[in-house]
């Protein structure tokens, strides 16, 4: 059973993997895709083919001797929406419009009131496996858009991208999502206000009909006054709820809102129940489960059972809770453009009896490779009407070839190409050329802490002419830039990479920039559980606990 996930250790491995193995018939191929954290996506993959398990997982000391270590595993972007689109489609985000041009302000889909999303003409690995007869589900974070023309058209819902079933958060965690001590009080007030609104509506209708047929003798101004009072109540309530938790922090089951706002600390428990339930429902047929964790991301919502467990305070508690939910986590740089800290996610591939444990692969691989790898494993064909940037990993993992098909990998920040890595054929060297780098702040830091996310262009980036050159095989931290004075191959490397960039640019087509053109918040597109603006509900009260 293939499982892709991120994290640090596996507290639940003995119980949950046993549960899942008991649910599944042998001699068939099923997939579970699990990841955590936004920005960089890191994965563990477990595949069961004819009872033989395979794993691709985050590099960790106590696991690396059990599998094949990938040291050059790369995310297509350093931020969530674009990197997620690349993972789903096997294509650079610049090809799908999931990149920005103007500024880093709207680096991801900024709210559920925007009309942008992953273009519907894109093909995901879920759609490919669905056509092969797989039952497909996404549990957890989506962050690829939701609505187009109205608050409930759900044009960018996962159902339209090959996922038969969806439960989770259509946007992403934000600081306002937790804690929310006022939530029970506001839910109680909202229910009373809506009851008051119902009384007002009934009164207006009754008085209007009575006035028209002559049963009551009151002024029309009195009725108009009641109507205006009702509008005033609705407007006042709406105006008081302009913080994101009420409009962005929601949960959905299929196309129904189940929590608005969500109670973030219990979401992980419900998601795990949903995943196990999906496996149980599909134990007699092939399935794909994409499990997308909300951990580990601010505001670090954590259940009471895990408070105080870690010496690293709330962050550590949140990591341990994620460990309990059967995945692993590591924190790498976020929004760091083309630097390795923002995009490099080393992994381990494990397939006992098939792949040699302890083997190290220094070849460049990418999270975009998951799509073509899954496609090949199920015997499907890749789309022929577009460029697929990912490559099938299995020949490399099995030792059928010695080198990755990725001779060049291109590192974008928005639509701007910041860097390129080149692994020459028949060579162990991996070169990295930087054309643009962000200006870190404060000086000496390894991030843009004044703005949180590093810009892609403008006065806060440095244009390098000549470009910076690093040898990642000797300097993975990119600490020692090379020059013609200390690297005889400098000029030839720069020229070779420049030629590759020119060829790469010829494959790009102009597409609508979803994060630039369609990323403005529109009140009329915000999802609503109830009658707008009284958008409150909690349908998960009886489904919110799990035995720890």
Secondary structure, 3 states (H helix, E strand, C coil): CEEECCCCCCCCHHHHHHHHHHHCCCCCCEEEEEECCCCCCCCCEEEEECCEEEEEEECCCCCHHHCEEEEEEECCCCCHHHHHHHHHHCCCHHHHCCCCCCCCCCCCCCCCCCCCECCCCCCCHHHHHHHCCCEEEEEECCCCECCCCCCCCCCCCHHHHCCCEEEECCCCCCHHHCCCCCHHHHHHHHHHHHHHHHHHHHHHHHHHHHHHHCCCCCCHHHHHHHHHHHHHHHHHHHHCCCCHHHCCCEEEECCEEEEECCCHHHHHHHHHHHHHHHHHHCCCCCEEEEEECCCCCCCCCCCHHHCCCCCCHHHHHHHHHHHHCCCCCCCCCCCCCCCHHHHECCEEEECCCCCCCCCEEEEEEECCHHHHHHHHHCCCCCCCCCCCCCCCCHHHHCCCCCCCCCCEEEEEECCEEEEEEECCCCCCCCEEEEEEEECCECCCCCCECCCCCCCCCCCCEEEEEEEEEEECCCCCCCCCCECCCCCCCHHHHHHHHHHHHHHHHCCCCCCCCHHHHCCCCCHHHCCCCEECCEECEECCHHHCCCCC
